[in-house]
Amino acid sequence: MKHAHVILMALAALVFAGCGNRGPKRTPGQPRAVSATIAAQADEAASDATFALQIQDYARAAQSLKKSLSFRDDIPDRWEALAYAYKHLNQTSDARDAYRRALKLWKQYYSETKDPGDGMRELYVLVYLGRADEARDLAKTLAKANPNNTDVQNFYQNKGVDAMLADPTVKDRSL
C-alpha cells in the first residue's frame, strides 16, 4: 500500500508539473520581465560596457556585455554591441554569432508586433552580417506592409540599404 501511495504521488507530480507558474511573462516585442535585482545587475554591466565602448576598450566592453547578457540574454541591442566589440577584437566568428542572436530577437519582436522599427532593426543587422540582398527584400516587405509610414517609404524608395553600405559608420559595424 505504501508503494502505491508513492506511485500515485509521483504520477500526480508529473500530471500537474505544467500547471504552475512558468516564470515571468513577456510582453510581445519586449524582453521578458525579471526581478529588479536582476535588471539592475544587467543594466549596471551594460552601462559599464557603454563606457568601455566610448573609450574604445573593446575587451572590457565584451566582458561587461557578456556579464549583462548572462542576466538578460533577450535584449538585442546588447547582442549588437557585443558583436561590435568582438569585431574590434578581431573575433569575427564570435561577432557573427552575436549578430545572429540579435537578428533572431529582432525577427521575433517584429513577428510579434509588426512594428516597423523592429523590422528596420532586423534589416540593419542583416546589413552588418553582409546579407544586403536579404536586407533589400526586407525593406521592400516593410514598405508594402507600412504604406503610410513615411520613414519606411523613404528608406525603401531612396535605396536605404545601398546608402547604408556606403556609410563609414555601418562599414565599421559590418563583418
C-alpha positions in Angstrom: 0.0 0.0 0.0 2.8 2.4 0.8 4.4 1.7 -2.6 1.1 2.5 -4.3 0.9 5.8 -2.4 4.4 6.8 -3.7 3.5 5.9 -7.2 0.3 8.0 -7.1 2.2 11.0 -5.7 4.8 10.7 -8.4 2.1 10.4 -11.1 0.3 13.5 -9.6 3.6 15.4 -9.7 4.0 14.5 -13.4 0.4 15.4 -14.3 0.4 18.7 -12.5 4.0 19.8 -13.3 2.9 22.0 -16.2 0.1 23.7 -14.3 2.1 26.2 -12.2 3.7 29.5 -12.9 6.2 29.1 -15.8 8.1 32.2 -14.8 7.8 35.8 -15.7 5.6 36.7 -18.7 7.0 38.6 -21.6 5.2 41.4 -23.4 5.3 40.8 -27.2 8.2 42.7 -28.7 9.9 43.2 -25.3 12.4 41.4 -23.2 10.9 39.2 -20.5 10.1 40.6 -17.1 12.8 40.0 -14.5 13.3 41.0 -10.8 14.5 44.5 -10.1 17.8 43.0 -8.8 18.5 41.0 -12.0 17.5 44.0 -14.1 19.8 46.3 -12.1 22.8 43.9 -12.4 22.3 43.5 -16.1 21.9 47.3 -16.6 25.0 48.0 -14.5 27.1 45.7 -16.6 25.6 47.2 -19.8 26.3 50.7 -18.5 30.0 49.8 -17.9 30.1 48.3 -21.5 28.7 51.6 -22.9 31.5 53.5 -21.2 34.1 51.0 -22.3 32.9 51.3 -25.9 33.2 55.1 -25.7 36.8 54.8 -24.7 37.4 52.0 -27.2 38.3 49.4 -24.5 36.7 46.6 -26.5 37.9 43.8 -24.2 36.3 45.4 -21.2 33.1 46.1 -23.2 32.9 42.5 -24.3 33.4 41.3 -20.8 30.8 43.6 -19.4 28.3 42.8 -22.2 28.8 39.1 -21.6 28.1 39.7 -17.9 24.9 41.7 -18.8 23.8 39.0 -21.2 24.3 36.3 -18.6 21.5 38.0 -16.7 19.4 39.2 -19.7 20.0 37.3 -22.9 16.9 38.7 -24.6 17.9 42.3 -25.3 19.0 42.5 -29.0 20.8 45.9 -28.6 23.3 44.2 -26.2 24.0 41.4 -28.6 24.6 44.0 -31.3 27.0 45.9 -29.0 28.8 42.6 -28.2 29.2 41.9 -31.9 30.7 45.3 -32.4 33.2 44.8 -29.5 34.1 41.3 -30.8 34.6 42.8 -34.3 37.2 45.2 -32.9 38.9 42.4 -31.1 39.2 40.5 -34.4 36.9 37.8 -33.1 34.9 37.6 -36.3 33.2 34.3 -35.5 32.1 35.5 -32.1 30.9 38.8 -33.7 28.9 36.8 -36.3 27.3 34.7 -33.5 26.3 37.7 -31.5 24.8 39.5 -34.6 22.9 36.3 -35.3 21.5 36.3 -31.7 20.4 39.9 -32.2 18.9 39.1 -35.6 16.9 36.2 -34.1 15.5 38.5 -31.4 14.6 41.4 -33.8 12.8 38.9 -36.0 10.9 37.6 -33.1 10.0 41.1 -31.9 8.8 42.1 -35.4 6.8 38.9 -35.9 5.0 39.6 -32.6 4.4 43.3 -33.0 4.7 44.2 -36.7 6.3 47.4 -35.5 8.3 48.7 -38.5 11.0 49.9 -36.0 11.7 46.3 -35.1 11.7 45.3 -38.7 14.2 48.1 -39.5 16.5 46.9 -36.7 16.4 43.4 -38.2 17.3 45.0 -41.6 20.3 46.8 -40.0 21.6 43.5 -38.5 21.3 41.8 -41.9 23.5 44.5 -43.4 26.0 44.1 -40.6 26.1 40.4 -41.4 26.8 41.1 -45.1 23.4 39.9 -46.2 22.4 43.0 -48.2 20.1 41.2 -50.6 18.0 39.9 -47.7 18.0 43.4 -46.2 16.8 44.8 -49.5 14.0 42.2 -49.6 13.0 43.1 -46.1 13.0 46.8 -46.9 10.5 46.0 -49.8 8.4 43.9 -47.5 8.3 46.6 -44.8 7.4 49.2 -47.4 4.5 47.1 -48.6 3.3 46.4 -45.1 3.6 50.0 -44.0 2.3 52.2 -46.8 1.6 55.2 -44.5 4.9 55.1 -42.7 7.0 57.9 -44.3 10.3 56.8 -42.7 9.9 53.2 -44.1 8.7 54.5 -47.5 11.6 57.0 -47.8 14.1 54.4 -46.8 12.9 51.9 -49.4 12.4 54.5 -52.2 15.8 56.1 -51.6 17.6 52.7 -51.6 18.4 52.9 -48.0 20.3 49.6 -47.9 22.7 50.9 -50.6 23.2 54.1 -48.7 24.0 52.1 -45.6 26.6 50.0 -47.4 28.4 53.3 -48.3 28.2 54.7 -44.8 31.5 54.5 -42.9 29.7 54.0 -39.6 27.9 51.0 -41.0 31.1 49.7 -42.5 32.7 49.9 -39.1 30.0 47.7 -37.6 29.8 45.2 -40.6 31.6 41.9 -40.9 
